[in-house]
Amino acid sequence: MSNFEYNVNLGKLGEEELSRWCTSAGLIANRSLEEDTMGWDHLVEFPYIKSDTPQDKQEKPIECKIQLKSTQRTDKSVNIKLSALKRLVDYTSPAFILFYEYDNSISPVLEHSYLVHVDEKLITRILKKIRQNYLLKTPKKLNKIELKVSYGKNNKLRENTGEVLRDEIVNFTPDGIAKYQQDKDKLTKTVGYENGGYQLHFKTSGKELEDYFMNKALGLATSLDIKDALIKDTRFKLNGINIKESDEAEIEVSPKIHSKCKLRFKTSIYSSSISFDAELLQVPSVLTEYNRLLIKSNLFSIELGIMTKDSFENIKLHETLDKKVSIEECIRFFKVFSPSNSGKPLFLDLDFGIENGSMSYQCDIKHNHDDFSDLVNNLQFLKNKFDIDSSLEVHMEQLIQEENRIQALCKLLQNDVDSLQLRATDALEKKLEEIKQPVSFIVVLGNSTFGAITLVFARKTEDFIYQAYKVEILDTLSFNDHIPTNEQIKKLENQSLKIYVDEHN
């Protein structure tokens, strides 16, 4: 027998083996046009999956790309050109590297096969290597760079057959090819940016930035004007690439919400509490070494300052009273921030729920609010009288402006008329010792209106002046999300008077 000098083309051998596998498993393998001594790129198409659905609604068939590597080495790793790996990353359908391990005989026999999925871990390595090369002073062409790809027992196919290869590939697309393509496209765009991936360089004063962070957390600011802004792409935590510059710009930075909680105020450790829905925020500081803690509710926020053993130093009260909030929340605010509580030790309980527990602190909160205890009582009376929903939204300033009218309405409804005097309106009435006069009165709370049509009984005290001594309520008025006109009120008043006259004749 003659001896010949030749080397077995493992790449060609592997390509023919893969073609046989695909044919036996009902797959169509389309190989690339350019041969590589280590293997071929194959585009593998699957048949449709059998189902009972109409053919026009069949799920898209799987297709994938396979980079084949044939070897007689046993170190379980192969260096692959970065240009070839990038094609596998950019291909949105599943991509694999199939390793054929042959023995060292003259006519090599396939011993083992391994399938490596181009997954998130491998995609990260490939794209990071590409970015590192890009950042070099003199980048290389990708086909001049290699990346070691390893494989092991977790990648080993249980049998060297096309059927096993087919079933293994199907396992990587449990939700269908369309969902896989969508997820891979998103992955290739976002990997390496998990912790931001961008840096913003700019100029501003430390005081301006410090104040902005707090005002943003309080909802008092939206953006901050900055100078010499530069945005860098720092994907994979590598050196940044300048992507945008501007002499002047605006930035918006939102604070981190640590958790939602219930904020409860108590005058003593075991007293009843007044509670508010709140958030615990971490507000960055550029002038100190620690983040500032802020308990934020709708109408006010408490900046906790430096923590001591059982309290905080330098507590600051920030008010945001221009917000529209529930009438119940306004009532609670008036109760807590009364003159009697200013500068007085209060107990603050932060309740984070059953799973996260609670914290309690004692602190002094100083303020200069007036005493609105009468307004609180009157609002609670109106809520009960008109069955006003606690969620009715109002502005606190509106309540304070309407305080006198709210008090007047409450007195009418409670027949408290000691301070009510009427003036005679014509020459006949001035001769009468007693008169009855209709009085209609409304107050506006938020976008709603509440009031009453009354008949006031009064006795003469001097010419034209009559002191009220009794009130009869002819009707109560509620206008949800509506403020009535004077004409509407007058019409309702006339209707109520007519009913009253008819009943008393």
C-alpha positions in Angstrom: 0.0 0.0 0.0 1.3 3.4 -0.9 1.9 6.1 1.6 0.7 9.6 0.8 1.6 13.0 2.2 -1.6 14.8 3.2 -3.3 16.6 6.1 -7.0 15.9 6.8 -9.1 19.0 6.3 -11.0 18.9 9.7 -13.1 21.9 8.7 -14.4 20.1 5.6 -14.9 16.9 7.5 -16.9 18.7 10.1 -19.0 20.6 7.5 -20.0 17.3 5.9 -20.8 15.8 9.3 -23.1 18.7 10.2 -24.8 18.5 6.8 -25.6 14.8 7.5 -26.9 15.7 10.9 -29.2 18.4 9.5 -30.6 16.1 6.8 -31.4 13.3 9.2 -33.2 15.7 11.6 -35.3 17.4 8.9 -33.3 20.7 9.0 -32.0 22.7 6.1 -28.4 23.8 6.4 -27.2 26.7 4.2 -23.5 27.1 4.4 -21.5 30.3 3.9 -19.8 31.0 0.7 -16.3 31.4 2.1 -14.5 28.4 3.6 -12.4 28.6 6.7 -9.8 26.0 7.6 -11.4 25.5 11.0 -15.0 25.3 9.8 -18.0 26.9 8.2 -20.8 29.3 9.1 -24.2 27.6 8.6 -27.6 29.1 8.5 -29.9 26.4 9.8 -33.7 26.5 9.1 -36.2 24.4 11.0 -39.5 23.1 9.8 -42.8 24.4 11.2 -43.8 23.0 14.5 -47.0 20.9 14.2 -50.1 22.5 15.7 -53.9 22.6 15.3 -53.9 26.3 14.5 -54.7 27.6 11.0 -51.6 27.8 8.8 -51.9 31.6 8.5 -51.4 31.8 12.3 -48.6 29.3 12.7 -45.7 30.3 14.9 -42.7 31.4 12.9 -40.2 28.5 12.4 -36.9 28.6 14.2 -33.7 29.6 12.3 -30.3 29.9 13.8 -26.7 30.4 12.9 -24.0 27.9 13.7 -20.2 28.6 13.7 -18.6 25.1 13.4 -15.2 24.4 14.9 -13.6 21.1 14.3 -10.6 20.1 16.4 -8.4 17.3 17.5 -7.3 19.2 20.6 -8.7 18.3 24.1 -8.0 21.5 26.0 -11.7 22.4 25.5 -11.1 25.9 24.1 -10.6 27.5 20.8 -9.5 31.0 19.7 -12.0 32.6 17.4 -11.7 35.7 15.4 -13.6 38.7 16.9 -15.0 39.5 13.4 -16.7 36.1 13.3 -18.0 36.4 16.8 -19.4 39.8 16.2 -21.5 38.4 13.3 -23.0 35.9 15.8 -23.8 38.7 18.2 -25.4 41.0 15.5 -27.5 38.1 14.3 -30.8 38.5 16.2 -31.9 34.9 16.0 -30.1 32.2 18.1 -26.4 31.8 17.4 -24.2 28.9 18.4 -20.7 27.6 18.2 -20.6 23.8 17.6 -17.4 22.1 18.5 -16.6 18.7 17.0 -13.8 16.8 18.7 -12.1 14.2 16.5 -9.6 11.5 17.5 -6.0 11.6 16.3 -6.3 8.7 13.9 -5.3 8.9 10.2 -9.0 8.9 9.3 -10.4 11.0 12.2 -13.5 9.8 13.9 -15.9 12.2 15.7 -15.8 11.4 19.4 -17.6 14.2 21.1 -19.7 17.3 20.2 -20.4 20.4 22.2 -22.9 23.2 21.6 -22.1 26.7 23.1 -25.0 29.2 23.0 -24.0 32.8 22.3 -25.7 34.0 25.5 -25.5 37.1 27.6 -22.2 36.1 29.2 -20.5 35.5 25.9 -22.1 38.5 24.2 -20.8 40.6 27.1 -17.2 39.3 26.6 -17.4 39.9 22.8 -18.8 43.4 22.9 -16.4 44.4 25.7 -13.4 43.2 23.8 -14.6 45.2 20.7 -15.0 48.3 22.9 -11.5 47.8 24.4 -10.0 47.6 20.9 -11.9 50.7 19.8 -10.4 52.7 22.7 -6.8 51.8 21.7 -4.7 54.6 20.2 -4.4 52.4 17.1 -7.3 50.0 17.0 -6.8 46.7 15.1 -9.1 45.1 12.6 -11.4 42.7 14.2 -10.3 39.8 12.1 -6.8 40.3 13.6 -8.1 39.8 17.2 -9.0 36.5 18.7 -11.1 35.6 21.7 -10.8 32.3 23.6 -14.1 30.4 23.8 -14.2 27.5 26.1 -16.6 24.6 26.4 -17.1 21.8 28.9 -19.4 19.0 30.1 -22.4 21.4 30.4 -22.2 22.0 26.7 -21.8 18.4 25.7 -24.5 16.8 23.5 -25.7 13.5 24.9 -25.4 11.9 21.4 -23.6 12.8 18.2 -26.9 13.1 16.2 -28.8 15.7 14.4 -31.9 14.9 16.4 -30.2 15.7 19.7 -28.7 18.9 18.2 -32.2 20.0 16.9 -33.9 19.4 20.3 -31.1 21.2 22.2 -31.5 24.3 20.0 -35.3 24.3 20.5 -34.7 24.4 24.3 -33.2 27.9 23.9 -36.4 29.3 22.4 -39.1 28.3 24.9 -41.3 31.4 24.1 -40.8 31.3 20.3 -38.4 32.8 17.9 -40.0 36.2 17.8 -39.7 36.7 21.5 -36.1 35.4 21.4 -35.2 38.0 18.7 -36.7 40.8 20.6 -34.9 39.9 23.8 -31.5 39.4 22.1 -31.8 42.8 20.3 -32.5 44.5 23.6 -29.7 42.6 25.3 -27.1 43.6 22.7 -28.1 47.3 23.1 -28.2 47.4 26.9 -25.5 45.0 28.1 -22.6 46.9 29.7 -24.9 49.7 30.8 -26.3 48.0 33.8 -24.9 50.6 36.2 -25.6 53.6 34.1 -22.9 53.4 31.5 -22.7 57.2 31.0 -20.9 60.0 32.7 -21.9 63.6 32.8 -19.3 66.2 33.4 -20.3 69.8 34.0 -19.6 73.0 35.9 -21.8 74.6 38.6 -21.2 75.7 42.2 -21.4 73.2 45.0 -24.0 75.4 46.8 -26.3 75.5 43.7 -26.0 71.7 43.3 -26.7 71.1 47.0 -29.8 73.3 47.0 -31.0 71.8 43.7 -30.9 68.2 45.0 -33.0 69.2 48.0 -35.5 71.4 46.1 -35.9 68.6 43.5 -36.7 66.1 46.3 -39.2 68.6 47.7 -40.8 69.1 44.3 -39.8 72.8 44.3 -37.5 72.6 41.3 -37.4 70.7 38.0 -34.0 71.3 36.4 -30.6 73.0 37.1 -28.8 75.2 34.6 -25.2 74.0 34.1 -22.2 75.0 32.0 -19.6 73.1 29.9 -21.6 69.9 29.8 -20.0 66.8 28.4 -21.6 63.4 28.2 -19.4 60.3 28.0 -20.3 56.7 27.0 -18.5 54.5 29.6 -20.0 51.1 28.6 -18.5 48.2 30.5 -17.0 50.7 33.0 -14.2 51.5 30.4 -12.8 54.9 29.5 -15.5 57.2 28.2 -16.2 58.2 24.6 -17.4 61.8 24.2 -20.8 61.6 22.6 -22.2 65.1 23.3 -20.9 68.5 24.4 -22.7 71.8 25.1 -21.6 75.2 26.6 -24.9 75.5 28.4 -27.5 72.8 29.4 -30.1 71.8 31.9 -30.0 68.6 34.0 -32.7 66.9 36.0 -31.8 64.5 38.8 -34.4 62.6 40.7 -33.7 61.5 44.3 -33.7 57.9 45.3 -36.9 56.8 47.1 -35.7 54.4 49.9 -39.1 53.2 50.8 -42.7 54.3 51.3 -44.0 54.5 54.9 -46.5 55.8 57.4 -45.3 58.9 59.3 -47.0 59.1 62.7 -46.8 62.0 65.2 -47.4 61.5 68.9 -47.1 63.8 71.9 -46.0 61.0 74.1 -44.8 57.5 73.5 -48.2 55.8 74.2 -50.6 58.6 73.0 -52.8 58.4 69.9 -51.2 59.4 66.7 -51.8 61.5 63.6 -50.5 59.8 60.5 -49.5 60.8 57.0 -48.5 58.8 53.9 -44.9 59.5 53.3 -41.7 58.5 51.5 -38.2 58.2 52.9 -35.8 59.7 50.4 -32.0 59.8 50.2 -30.9 63.2 49.0 -27.3 63.4 47.7 -24.9 65.9 49.2 -21.8 67.3 47.5 -20.8 69.4 50.5 -20.8 66.7 53.2 -19.7 63.1 53.4 -23.2 61.7 53.9 -26.6 61.6 52.1 -29.4 63.6 53.6 -32.5 61.7 54.8 -35.8 63.3 54.0 -39.2 62.2 55.1 -41.5 63.6 52.4 -45.3 64.0 52.6 -47.6 66.1 50.4 -47.7 69.2 52.6 -44.4 69.1 54.4 -41.1 67.3 54.5 -38.7 66.7 57.4 -34.9 66.8 56.8 -33.5 64.6 59.5 -29.9 65.9 59.6 -27.2 64.0 61.5 -28.3 60.9 63.5 -27.5 60.7 67.2 -28.4 57.9 69.6 -32.2 58.2 69.6 -32.8 61.4 67.6 -31.4 63.7 64.9 -29.5 67.0 65.0 -30.4 70.0 62.9 -33.8 68.9 61.9 -35.4 71.1 59.3 -39.0 71.5 58.3 -39.7 72.1 54.6 -43.3 73.1 53.7 -45.0 72.7 50.4 -48.4 74.1 51.2 -49.3 75.1 47.7 -50.1 71.5 46.8 -53.7 70.4 46.3 -54.3 67.6 48.8 -57.2 65.8 50.6 -59.2 67.9 53.1 -58.4 65.2 55.7 -54.7 65.7 55.2 -55.1 69.5 55.7 -57.0 68.8 59.0 -54.2 66.5 60.2 -51.6 69.2 59.3 -53.4 71.8 61.3 -53.6 69.5 64.3 -49.9 68.6 64.2 -48.5 72.0 63.4 -50.4 73.9 66.1 -48.7 76.6 68.2 -48.9 74.3 71.2 -46.7 71.7 69.5 -44.0 74.1 68.1 -40.7 73.4 69.7 -42.2 70.7 71.8 -40.7 67.2 71.8 -42.7 65.0 69.5 -42.4 61.3 68.8 -42.0 60.4 65.2 -42.8 56.8 64.2 -41.9 55.6 60.7 -43.8 52.4 59.8 -42.5 50.6 56.8 -45.0 47.7 56.9 -45.1 44.3 58.5 -42.1 43.0 56.6 -39.7 45.9 57.0 -40.6 47.0 60.6 -40.6 50.5 62.0 -38.4 53.2 63.6 -39.1 55.8 66.3 -37.4 59.0 67.1 -38.0 62.0 69.3 -37.5 65.5 67.9 -38.4 69.2 68.2 -39.9 70.8 65.2 -40.3 74.6 65.3 -42.7 76.5 63.2 -44.8 79.7 63.3 -48.2 78.6 62.2 -51.3 80.2 63.7 -53.9 78.3 65.8 -56.4 76.7 63.4 -58.2 74.6 66.0 -61.5 76.3 65.4 -61.1 75.8 61.6 -60.4 72.1 62.2 -63.6 71.7 64.3 -65.7 73.5 61.7 -64.3 71.4 58.9 -65.0 68.2 60.7 -68.5 69.4 61.4 -69.1 70.2 57.7 -67.6 66.8 56.7 -70.2 65.0 58.9 -73.1 67.3 58.0 -72.6 67.1 54.2 -71.0 63.6 54.2 -68.0 65.2 52.5 -65.5 62.6 51.2 -62.2 62.7 53.0 -60.4 62.5 49.7 -61.9 65.8 48.5 -58.9 67.8 47.3 -58.4 71.4 48.4 -55.6 74.0 48.7 -54.7 74.8 52.3 -54.6 78.5 51.3 -58.2 78.3 50.2 -59.3 76.9 53.6 -57.5 79.7 55.4 -59.1 82.3 53.1 -62.5 80.8 53.6 -62.1 80.3 57.4 -64.6 83.1 58.3 -67.2 81.9 55.8 -66.7 78.3 57.0 -67.3 79.4 60.6 -70.4 81.5 59.6 -71.9 78.5 57.7 -71.3 76.2 60.7 -73.0 78.7 63.1 -76.0 78.9 60.9 -76.3 75.2 60.6 -76.0 74.9 64.4 -78.5 77.7 65.2 -75.7 79.7 66.8 -76.8 83.2 65.9 -75.6 85.3 68.8 -73.3 87.3 66.6 -75.7 87.6 63.7 -77.6 90.9 63.1 -79.9 91.8 60.3 -80.6 95.3 58.8 -84.2 96.3 57.8 -84.4 96.6 54.0 -87.5 98.9 53.7 -89.6 101.4 55.7 -92.2 98.9 56.7 -89.8 96.5 58.3 -88.3 99.2 60.5 -91.7 99.5 62.3 -91.8 95.7 63.1 -90.6 94.3 66.3 -89.7 91.0 64.8 -88.8 89.9 61.3 -88.0 86.8 59.3 -85.4 87.0 56.6 -84.0 84.4 54.2 -80.3 84.0 54.3 -78.5 81.8 51.8 -74.8 81.0 52.4 -72.2 78.9 50.6 -68.5 78.0 51.0 -66.3 76.7 48.3 -64.0 73.7 49.1 -61.8 72.6 46.3 -64.0 72.4 43.2 -67.1 71.7 45.2 -69.6 74.0 47.0 -71.6 73.4 50.2 -74.1 75.7 51.8 -77.6 76.2 53.2 -80.8 78.2 52.6 -82.0 79.4 56.0 -84.8 81.6 57.4 -83.5 83.8 60.2 -85.8 85.1 63.0 -84.7 88.4 64.6 -85.9 91.0 67.1 -85.5 94.7 66.8 -82.7 96.3 68.9 -82.7 99.7 67.3 -83.9 101.4 64.2 -83.3 99.2 61.2 -81.2 96.7 63.3 -82.5 93.3 64.3 -80.7 90.7 66.5 -81.1 87.1 65.3 -82.4 84.6 67.8 -83.3 81.6 65.8 -82.6 79.9 62.4 -84.6 77.4 60.5 -82.8 75.4 57.8 -85.0 75.3 54.7 -82.5 73.3 52.6 -78.9 72.3 52.5 -76.9 72.6 49.3 -74.1 70.4 47.8 -72.6 71.0 44.4 -69.9 68.4 43.5 -67.3 69.7 41.2 -69.4 72.8 40.6 -69.6 76.4 41.9 -73.2 77.8 41.4 -74.0 81.3 40.2 -75.9 83.9 42.2 -78.9 83.4 40.0 -78.9 79.6 40.8 -78.8 80.3 44.5 -81.6 82.9 44.3 -83.8 80.5 42.4 -83.3 77.7 44.9 -83.9 80.2 47.7 -87.3 81.2 46.2 -88.3 77.6 45.8 -87.5 76.8 49.4 -89.4 79.9 50.6 -92.4 78.9 48.6 -92.4 75.5 50.2 -92.1 77.0 53.6 -94.9 79.4 53.1 -97.2 76.7 51.7 -96.5 74.5 54.7 -97.2 77.3 57.3 -100.4 78.7 55.8 
